[in-house]
Amino acid sequence: MEFSSKLLENAVYEMSQLPGIGKRTALRLVLHLLRQPETQTQQLTKALGALREDIKFCTTCHSISDTDICDICSNPGRNREIICVVEDIRDVMAIESTGQFRGLYHVLGGKISPLDGIGPQELNISSLIEKVKSGEVQELIFALSATMEGDTTNFYMYKQLEGIDIKTSTIARGIGVNDELEYADEVTLGRSILNRIPFENALKSP
């Protein structure tokens, strides 16, 4: 792809680094920005800059937040005895949109994937175990995507909890195997939360 401007080429290159954005799509987006009022582009730049500089991670659940403790964790109306364990904030948003869950969350920040160099130490698992040991939590819901990596992570956490008196459950397999949680429709996801099953039962499934 030949460019008449080095500035344009650089902008397209940076835009194409975003997931799912190829060079042609990046060029279309950059040209669209050039056609917009300069103030709109400045607002986008300002929003992205603020995102990088001011974003926080909740000290309790590790979700993305504007404050040290996110709105969900600081909400006195949430059930603090139940924690839903998810991969990232997209899953929190997906479950919240169902309106079926009133507990708290714990964001792992990924899934165990040796091929990608992601082990338990790279995830927020140790802080989850410490949270459980505090005694307030009565149930953990493993709500990771039904993939091999998700199941591996669920099993690892389950083994780490051996000897601790706590109920563990996993969302019902209304979520298809190998499906990502964020793409499930709200009805299916909501029913999966409500119809969760004990995690040890999931281990016996064929």
C-alpha positions, -999 to 999 in steps of 0.1 A, spaced: 0 0 0 16 33 -12 10 64 9 13 100 -3 20 112 32 43 98 59 20 112 86 -9 93 70 12 62 68 22 64 105 -14 70 116 -26 40 96 1 18 109 -8 26 146 -45 22 139 -38 -13 123 -22 -25 156 -57 -27 171 -72 -62 172 -93 -70 142 -82 -39 123 -64 -45 90 -45 -19 69 -75 -11 47 -99 -7 76 -73 14 94 -70 37 64 -107 41 62 -109 50 99 -80 75 96 -95 92 66 -128 94 84 -111 112 113 -95 136 89 -130 145 75 -144 152 110 -141 186 128 -107 189 144 -124 192 179 -138 157 175 -103 142 169 -90 162 198 -117 148 220 -108 113 210 -71 119 217 -80 134 250 -102 105 260 -75 79 251 -49 99 269 -70 101 301 -77 63 298 -40 55 299 -31 81 325 -60 79 350 -75 44 347 -74 24 379 -79 -13 388 -102 -20 417 -81 -30 447 -108 -55 457 -119 -73 425 -92 -61 400 -118 -48 376 -112 -16 356 -124 14 376 -122 52 379 -116 49 417 -96 26 440 -127 6 448 -152 1 419 -189 9 421 -199 -27 424 -176 -35 453 -185 -4 472 -223 -10 467 -237 -20 501 -266 -37 483 -245 -64 468 -243 -99 484 -207 -101 497 -210 -139 504 -210 -148 467 -182 -140 443 -184 -146 405 -149 -153 391 -145 -140 355 -117 -135 330 -120 -97 324 -142 -67 326 -161 -77 294 -175 -107 313 -185 -84 342 -204 -62 318 -220 -92 301 -232 -107 334 -243 -73 348 -265 -67 317 -286 -98 326 -297 -83 359 -296 -118 374 -266 -116 397 -263 -94 428 -230 -107 443 -195 -95 438 -169 -103 412 -132 -113 410 -114 -105 377 -86 -129 370 -71 -109 342 -69 -139 318 -68 -177 317 -41 -202 323 -25 -208 288 10 -224 288 13 -219 250 9 -182 255 32 -181 285 4 -174 310 6 -193 342 -12 -190 376 13 -165 388 3 -141 360 -33 -141 371 -52 -127 401 -56 -161 417 -36 -157 449 -56 -127 460 -88 -147 454 -76 -175 476 -68 -150 503 -102 -134 500 -118 -168 505 -97 -175 535 -110 -144 552 -142 -163 559 -169 -140 545 -172 -157 511 -196 -186 511 -197 -194 474 -175 -190 443 -191 -191 409 -165 -201 382 -178 -181 352 -150 -186 327 -155 -193 290 -161 -230 282 -128 -235 265 -98 -258 274 -80 -228 289 -111 -218 309 -116 -254 322 -79 -257 331 -81 -224 351 -113 -235 369 -97 -268 379 -65 -251 391 -86 -228 414 -107 -257 426 -75 -276 436 -62 -245 454 -94 -244 475 -91 -280 487 -95 -281 525 -114 -248 526 -150 -249 536 -166 -231 506 -192 -240 480 -179 -239 444 -202 -238 414 -198 -232 377 -223 -216 353 -246 -241 336 -234 -252 301 -261 -232 284 -229 -214 273 -217 -236 244 -183 -253 246 -155 -231 231 -179 -201 232 -166 -168 246 -187 -155 275 -189 -119 261 -207 -131 230 -235 -150 248 -270 -135 246 -284 -121 278 -311 -146 283 -287 -176 280 -261 -160 302 -287 -151 328 -301 -186 330 -265 -200 332 -259 -179 363 -292 -188 379 -289 -226 371 -252 -229 381 -241 -263 392 -216 -275 418 -181 -274 402 -173 -310 413 -203 -321 392 -188 -304 362 -156 -325 366 -177 -357 362 -193 -345 329 -182 -364 298 
